[in-house]
Amino acid sequence: MKRILKLTLIGTALAFALSSPLMAAEVTSVNQAREETAKAIAVLVNDPTFDATLREQLSKGKAPLADVLRNYAGQGTQARENVTTGLRDLERQAIRLRGLDGTLDALFDIRVHGVDKDQPITSIRGFWTATVSKDQATGQKQVVAYDPSGREQRFSLDAAPDVPMLIVESDSSAAIQAGMTVMNEILRNGGMQAPVASGNLRAANSVEELTILQEVRLERDHEPNIQGDAEIFAIVSGVAPDGTPRLITKDMPWLDHDKRWYKPGMDLINWTDYGTNYVNVQFFEEDGNTNFKALAVAVTKAVGNLALVVSPGAPPALIVAGVSKVGAEILGAMDEKWFQNDADYVDSFYVVERGGKYGSDVAPLVGARGEAKMVLAPYVVKSR
C-alpha cells in the first residue's frame, strides 16, 4: 500500500512538472544555475522517456545535458519541449556568467556517480540528483542533493551518502578550452601578448627556441572525488621584447589526476614570445565557476600597472626581479576564492631560464608550494 501511494505521489509530481512550463528564473551564479538544473532533473528521473534518453547518451558514465535534452524534446510532446527550453535557458545563463557567451552553446554534463561505470545501467529510477555548490554562509563547498522523493539535502564534500547519483556539473574541459581563447584575446588586446604572427613572419625566423614539458606530476589536484577529474591550466609570464609584461595561457586537459606522472612532450614555452631569458610558470585548477573574462581583465589590470617592467638589456639580476614581480602580481590579481576550493592555485615555478634543462625522472623540479613537479628540456626548431 505504501509503495502504491509513493508511486502515485511521484506520478502526480511528474505529471505536474511536465504539464507546466519550467520557468527558468534569472540566476546570479553558476552554482545557482546548477542547483536549479539538478532540482528539475530530480523530477525527470521518474519519467521513463527521460530515463531511456539519458542512458542512451551516456558514454563512460557521462552525458552532455544539451544532447540529452535535444533527444528528450524530440519525443513529440509540448510538455517535454517546455521543460527542455527552461533547462537550456539555465545553461545559457551559466555560460554567460562564466564570460563564455558567444564561444559555447553547451556547458553542463550529467555524470553518474556511485556506480560501476563499466557496467550498463538498466534504470536511473531511484537515483539521487546532485551538484557541488557553495554554502553562502561559510563559503565552503557542499553537495546539494535531491533524494528519490525530491527532498533537498545538503552535505559537506566528504559526507555525501554513498548512493547512486546523477551529478550536474560543468564541462570544464570545454570551458577551459573556450576560456583560454577568451583570456588570450583579452590579454592580447591589453598588450600582454604579441599579435598573432603570420606564417610568413614565423618562417622568417630561422630558429625557434622552445622549452618542452617532458613530464609533470601533481601531488594534490584540489579536486574532491565527487567532483570528478581535475582541470588544469597554466599561465606562463615574463617580459616582452619591448620590456612590458607578457602572459600566455596553456590548456592542459590531459592533466586530470594527482599522484600520477604524465609525459605530454608539449611546448610549454616558446621563447620567441619573450624578450628575456626568464619566465614563470604557474599552475591553476578550474572546477566550474570561473568567469574567464573577469579573470583576464583582473590579471591584465594588475600586471599592466607594472608598465615597463625592465629593459631586456638590463643586468640579469634586475631581469629576474622583474620577472618574479610579474608572477607575484598574477597571484595578487586572483580573487581569494582561488586559494580556497573554487578555482585553485596549485603551484608556481619562478624564473625558468631559456635553454635550461630542469629535473629528471629521479630528481624532478619541484614547485614553490611542493604540490607540482616537472621535468623540462630545451628544444630548437630550425626552419627548412
C-alpha positions in Angstrom: 0.0 0.0 0.0 2.8 2.4 0.9 4.6 1.6 -2.4 1.4 2.3 -4.4 1.0 5.6 -2.6 4.6 6.6 -3.2 4.4 5.8 -6.9 1.1 7.7 -7.1 2.7 10.8 -5.5 5.7 10.6 -7.8 3.5 10.2 -10.8 1.4 13.2 -9.7 4.6 15.4 -9.3 5.9 14.3 -12.6 2.6 15.0 -14.4 2.5 18.4 -12.8 6.1 19.2 -13.8 5.6 18.1 -17.4 2.3 19.9 -17.7 3.7 23.2 -16.6 6.4 25.1 -18.4 9.7 25.2 -16.4 10.2 28.9 -15.8 13.9 29.4 -15.5 14.5 32.2 -13.1 17.3 34.7 -13.5 20.2 33.3 -11.6 23.1 35.2 -10.2 25.8 32.5 -10.1 26.8 29.3 -11.9 26.3 27.5 -8.6 22.6 28.6 -8.6 22.2 27.6 -12.2 23.4 24.1 -11.5 21.3 23.8 -8.4 18.2 24.7 -10.3 19.1 22.3 -13.0 19.7 19.4 -10.5 16.3 20.2 -8.9 14.5 19.9 -12.2 16.3 16.7 -13.2 15.3 15.2 -9.8 11.8 15.1 -11.1 12.7 14.0 -14.6 14.4 10.8 -13.5 11.0 9.4 -12.8 10.0 9.9 -16.4 10.7 6.6 -18.3 11.3 8.6 -21.5 14.0 10.8 -19.8 15.4 7.6 -18.2 15.9 5.9 -21.5 17.1 9.1 -23.3 19.8 9.7 -20.7 21.0 6.1 -20.7 21.3 6.2 -24.5 23.6 9.3 -24.3 25.9 8.0 -21.5 29.5 7.4 -22.5 31.9 6.4 -19.8 29.4 7.5 -17.2 28.8 11.0 -18.6 26.4 12.7 -21.0 26.2 16.3 -22.3 22.9 17.7 -20.9 22.2 19.5 -24.2 22.3 16.3 -26.1 20.1 14.5 -23.6 17.5 17.4 -23.8 17.6 17.6 -27.6 16.6 13.9 -27.9 14.2 14.2 -25.0 12.4 17.2 -26.5 12.1 15.3 -29.8 9.8 12.7 -28.2 6.9 14.9 -29.5 5.1 16.5 -26.6 4.8 20.2 -25.8 5.4 19.5 -22.1 8.8 18.0 -22.8 9.7 20.8 -25.1 8.8 23.3 -22.3 11.0 21.5 -19.7 13.9 21.4 -22.2 13.5 25.1 -23.0 13.7 26.0 -19.3 16.7 23.9 -18.6 18.6 25.1 -21.7 17.9 28.7 -20.6 19.5 27.9 -17.2 22.5 26.5 -19.0 22.9 29.6 -21.3 22.7 31.8 -18.2 25.6 29.8 -16.7 27.6 30.2 -19.9 27.1 34.0 -19.7 28.1 34.1 -16.1 31.4 32.4 -17.0 32.2 35.0 -19.6 31.9 32.5 -22.4 28.8 33.7 -24.2 29.4 33.5 -27.9 32.0 30.8 -27.5 30.0 27.9 -26.2 26.4 26.7 -26.7 26.5 23.9 -24.1 28.2 23.7 -20.7 26.5 21.2 -18.4 27.2 17.5 -18.2 25.3 14.8 -16.2 27.8 12.4 -14.6 26.9 9.1 -13.0 28.4 8.8 -9.5 28.4 5.9 -7.0 28.0 3.1 -9.6 30.4 0.9 -11.6 30.7 3.0 -14.9 31.9 -0.1 -16.7 28.6 -1.9 -16.1 25.4 -1.0 -18.1 22.8 1.0 -16.1 19.3 -0.6 -16.5 17.5 2.4 -15.0 18.1 5.7 -13.2 14.9 5.5 -11.2 15.8 5.8 -7.6 19.0 7.7 -8.3 19.6 10.9 -6.3 20.4 14.0 -8.3 23.0 16.4 -7.0 25.5 19.2 -7.8 28.5 20.6 -6.0 27.8 24.1 -4.8 28.9 26.7 -2.3 27.5 27.3 1.1 26.7 31.0 1.1 27.2 31.3 4.9 30.5 29.6 5.2 31.9 29.8 1.6 32.7 26.1 1.8 31.9 23.6 -1.0 28.9 21.4 -0.4 26.9 18.7 -2.1 23.3 19.9 -2.8 21.3 16.7 -3.4 17.8 15.6 -4.1 16.7 12.2 -2.9 14.2 10.0 -4.8 11.3 11.7 -3.2 12.6 15.1 -4.4 13.6 16.3 -0.9 16.6 18.6 -0.8 19.6 17.7 1.4 23.0 19.3 1.8 26.2 17.6 2.8 29.9 18.5 3.1 32.0 17.1 0.3 33.3 14.3 2.5 29.9 13.3 4.0 27.8 12.8 0.9 25.9 9.5 1.0 27.3 6.6 -0.9 24.3 6.1 -3.2 23.9 6.2 -7.0 23.7 9.9 -8.1 23.4 11.9 -11.2 25.8 14.8 -10.8 25.1 18.0 -12.7 28.5 19.7 -13.4 30.2 22.0 -15.8 32.1 20.5 -18.7 35.3 22.0 -17.5 37.4 20.7 -20.5 35.2 22.6 -23.0 35.0 25.6 -20.7 38.8 25.8 -20.2 39.4 25.5 -24.0 37.0 28.3 -24.7 38.2 30.2 -21.6 41.8 30.1 -22.8 40.7 31.6 -26.1 38.8 34.4 -24.3 41.7 35.1 -21.9 44.3 35.1 -24.6 42.3 37.5 -26.7 41.8 39.9 -23.8 45.5 39.6 -22.8 46.5 40.3 -26.4 44.2 43.3 -26.6 45.6 44.5 -23.3 49.1 44.4 -24.7 50.1 41.3 -22.7 50.6 39.2 -25.8 52.1 39.8 -29.2 49.7 40.0 -32.2 49.2 36.6 -33.9 52.1 36.2 -36.2 51.5 35.2 -39.9 53.1 32.1 -41.3 55.4 34.2 -43.4 56.7 36.1 -40.4 57.3 32.9 -38.5 59.1 31.4 -41.5 61.4 34.4 -41.5 62.7 33.4 -38.1 65.3 30.7 -38.8 65.2 29.3 -35.3 62.6 28.9 -32.6 63.7 28.0 -29.1 61.2 26.0 -27.1 61.1 24.6 -23.6 59.4 21.2 -23.6 57.3 19.9 -20.7 58.5 16.3 -20.8 57.0 15.1 -17.5 54.7 16.6 -14.9 53.0 15.3 -11.7 50.6 16.9 -9.2 50.9 15.8 -5.6 47.4 17.1 -4.9 44.9 18.3 -7.5 42.5 20.0 -5.1 39.5 18.1 -6.6 37.3 16.1 -4.2 36.4 12.7 -5.7 32.7 13.6 -6.0 33.7 16.4 -8.4 35.4 14.1 -10.9 38.6 14.8 -12.8 40.7 17.8 -12.3 41.0 20.5 -15.0 44.4 22.2 -15.0 45.7 25.2 -17.0 49.0 27.2 -16.7 50.0 30.8 -17.1 53.4 31.5 -18.5 54.6 35.0 -17.7 57.6 37.1 -18.4 58.9 40.2 -20.2 58.2 41.0 -23.8 60.9 42.3 -26.2 59.7 45.9 -25.5 60.0 45.5 -21.7 56.3 45.2 -20.9 54.7 42.2 -19.2 53.8 39.2 -21.3 51.3 36.5 -20.3 50.3 33.4 -22.2 47.8 30.7 -21.0 48.2 27.0 -21.7 45.3 24.4 -21.5 46.2 21.0 -20.1 43.1 18.9 -20.4 45.0 15.6 -20.1 46.4 16.5 -16.6 43.3 15.2 -14.8 44.6 13.2 -11.8 47.1 13.7 -9.0 49.8 11.3 -7.9 50.4 10.2 -11.5 53.3 11.1 -13.8 52.3 12.4 -17.3 54.6 12.7 -20.2 53.0 15.2 -22.6 56.0 16.4 -24.5 54.3 19.7 -25.1 55.8 23.0 -26.0 55.3 24.9 -22.7 57.4 27.9 -23.6 58.1 29.5 -26.9 60.9 31.9 -26.3 60.1 34.0 -29.4 57.3 35.4 -27.3 59.7 36.8 -24.7 62.5 39.4 -24.7 64.5 38.0 -21.8 65.8 34.6 -20.8 63.5 34.0 -17.8 59.8 33.3 -17.3 57.5 32.0 -14.6 55.1 29.0 -14.9 52.1 28.9 -12.6 49.5 26.1 -12.5 45.8 26.6 -11.6 42.8 24.3 -11.4 39.4 25.3 -12.6 36.3 23.5 -11.3 33.3 25.0 -12.9 32.7 28.6 -11.8 35.4 30.8 -13.2 34.4 33.9 -15.2 37.3 33.9 -17.7 36.6 37.4 -18.9 36.7 38.8 -15.4 39.9 36.8 -14.6 41.7 38.1 -17.7 40.6 41.7 -17.1 41.8 41.5 -13.5 45.2 40.0 -14.4 45.7 42.5 -17.3 44.9 45.4 -14.9 47.2 44.2 -12.2 50.1 43.3 -14.4 49.6 46.2 -16.7 50.1 48.5 -13.7 53.8 47.5 -13.8 54.1 49.5 -17.0 57.7 49.0 -18.2 58.9 46.1 -16.1 62.5 46.1 -17.1 64.6 46.6 -20.2 65.6 43.2 -21.8 69.1 44.5 -21.9 69.3 45.1 -18.1 71.6 43.1 -15.8 70.3 39.5 -15.2 69.6 40.2 -11.5 67.3 43.1 -12.4 65.5 41.0 -15.1 65.0 38.1 -12.6 63.5 40.6 -10.1 61.2 42.0 -12.8 60.0 38.6 -14.0 59.4 37.5 -10.4 57.3 40.7 -9.8 55.1 39.7 -12.8 54.4 36.3 -11.2 53.6 37.9 -7.8 51.2 40.3 -9.5 49.4 37.5 -11.2 48.7 35.8 -7.8 47.8 39.2 -6.3 45.1 39.7 -9.0 43.4 36.4 -8.1 40.2 36.6 -6.1 40.6 35.0 -2.7 38.4 32.1 -3.9 41.4 30.8 -6.0 43.1 29.9 -2.7 40.0 28.1 -1.5 38.4 25.1 -3.3 36.8 27.0 -6.2 39.3 27.7 -8.9 42.5 26.7 -7.1 46.0 28.0 -7.3 48.2 24.8 -7.5 51.8 25.9 -7.7 54.5 28.2 -9.1 57.8 27.7 -10.8 59.7 31.0 -10.8 62.5 32.2 -13.1 62.7 29.3 -15.6 65.6 30.0 -17.8 65.8 29.8 -21.6 67.9 26.8 -22.7 67.8 25.2 -19.3 67.2 21.6 -18.6 65.3 21.1 -15.3 64.8 17.9 -13.4 65.0 14.2 -14.2 63.0 11.1 -13.6 64.7 10.6 -10.2 65.0 14.3 -9.3 62.3 16.5 -10.8 62.0 20.2 -10.5 59.7 21.0 -7.5 57.3 24.0 -7.4 57.3 26.6 -4.7 54.4 25.0 -2.9 55.7 21.5 -3.3 52.4 20.5 -5.0 53.7 20.1 -8.6 56.8 18.5 -10.1 58.0 18.7 -13.6 60.9 17.9 -16.0 61.8 20.5 -18.7 64.1 20.3 -21.6 65.2 22.8 -24.3 64.4 22.2 -27.9 65.3 24.1 -31.1 63.1 24.2 -34.2 65.0 25.1 -37.3 63.1 26.3 -40.4 63.8 24.3 -43.6 
